[in-house]
Amino acid sequence: MPSRQDQIWINMWKENSPELRAKAIEWRKQNALVRIERPSRIQRARRLGYKAKQGIVVVRMRVGKGNMRKKRPVAGRRPKHLGVLRIKPALGMQHVAERRVLERFPNMNLLGSYYVHQDGLYLWYEVILADPSHPRIIKDKEIRGKLAVLRN
């Protein structure tokens, strides 16, 4: 059963609340990758291993929506055999967002990510990262255990 905070987010998505629309307008003007102070969905972040301590970073990643587009062949073919339509990406957008964040933060390990919002053009995910060499993370057995499980 979703927590109270999760239910609030679900209602905001369903009703397309003005607060969430205003946030999306603000997020659209920012860069695709933005490091943020604290997670938007704190309960979901905590389930993935977030703790408000040094060595843990939360990043909001914007990913473009849409299917893959393939150029039409130049030479003649039957329309059925052009192979342009119904081409789907091999990876989900959440995986793409995680990969792009890890490319920007090579010294960090992924704890998890979750969906935040979408509009007609973009999807937003928040990605939680931990620095495995940070003294606070080294001392925390719970996070160290999660990082070890994710590495294997």
Phi, psi and omega in degrees: 000131181296147178288172181299316181294320177297322179295323177298315178298316181299317178296321178298319179295314184295319183274354184051058188297150180297329178297315182291323177296320178295320177297317181297322178297318178295316181295325181298327181282341181278175175293165181295325181243117183230126175279130184242157183294308183220155182292151177287319180251087188297321181297314180296320180296319180294324177297331180273353177116008180290138171222145181280079180214165179295146179097351177246132185235140174245131183233134174263125183245132177257130180234139179289144178271164172120159178282174175284148179244131181242138180294145176287141177295150182279316183287162184288141176208164169293140181306326181297328186259016179291325179071041181253320184272164175059035176264120184249147177290148181286334183246149175286161183294328179295319178295321178298316179298315179300316181297318181294322178293317180294332175293325180280332180240075186292337182273358183258156174249147183279127172266324179165175178211161180209157181287140178245307184196165172212153171229199184293334184252325192230159169243141177243132175235149172253130185246132181255125182239151176230141178269108185293344181262001180284136183303323180293326179284323179298323181283337184275108184294323183296312181291320177301319179297317179295319179295322179293322179293320181291329180291324184277000000 
